[in-house]
Amino acid sequence: MSASILNARDLRKSYRTPAGELPVLGGVELAVAPGESVSIRGESGSGKTTLLYCLAGLEEIDSGEIAWDGRTVTALRPAARARIRAELLGFVFQSYYLTPELDALENVLLARRLAGSVRAEDRSRASDLLGRVGLAGRVRHVPGQLSGGEAQRVAVARALLNRPRLLLADEPTGNLDERTAEEVITLLFRLCAEENTALVLVTHHAGFAARAARALRLAHGVLAVSTPGR
């Protein structure tokens, strides 16, 4: 595979249902260069989230090949894949997935705990990231004391803590109002550009998708270049 930070070849994925096999991915091809931003849109149920989870190694594929930073990871055991993912990838979920009993700073530091022990420099970077996402005064607040937009900002900071070379974002503004969604998506693109982090963004929002260097659409199990107005 190439030197792309993410390379997927002929990804295929189906689910078993009472009615039989339900094909979701039918031969997806995707290569993402270091620092590149790519958006993926598609109809509801088209498989966008499934694709993102497969690219992250969080869900098994039926066939095909996935490489992160030139290393094929498809056949690795889940534990080995998780170790590489913790260092190389960041993930922003639609529903934040913050730990309710931990404050904002400790939630960001969870990304480091998954990769190893927390060092003084990790705490310093976590504080810095929270400042950069506009939460310098909220570091000791638990998720229940944060708005939805603030919680998603914490999630963005957490995803970037380990300086990942690739960030995958699954509908990160799906639970936010229009104004807050605009703020979060602007922040996400800005931070990825500043950190030279490649971004794969799944979104239903045409305007947000258009901000990426490359806009794709998932339909009938494959990716194609998105055309304006679709």
DABEL-V584346 format. One record per helix or strand of 2 or more residues. SS is the DSSP state (H for helix, E for strand). FROM is the first residue (numbers start at 1). TO is the last residue. If there is no record, write none. Layout:
SS:FROM:TO
SS:FROM:TO
This chain:
E:6:17
E:20:32
E:37:41
H:48:55
E:63:68
E:71:72
H:78:88
E:89:92
H:104:115
H:120:132
H:136:138
H:143:145
H:148:160
E:166:170
H:178:195
E:198:202
H:206:209
E:214:219
E:222:225
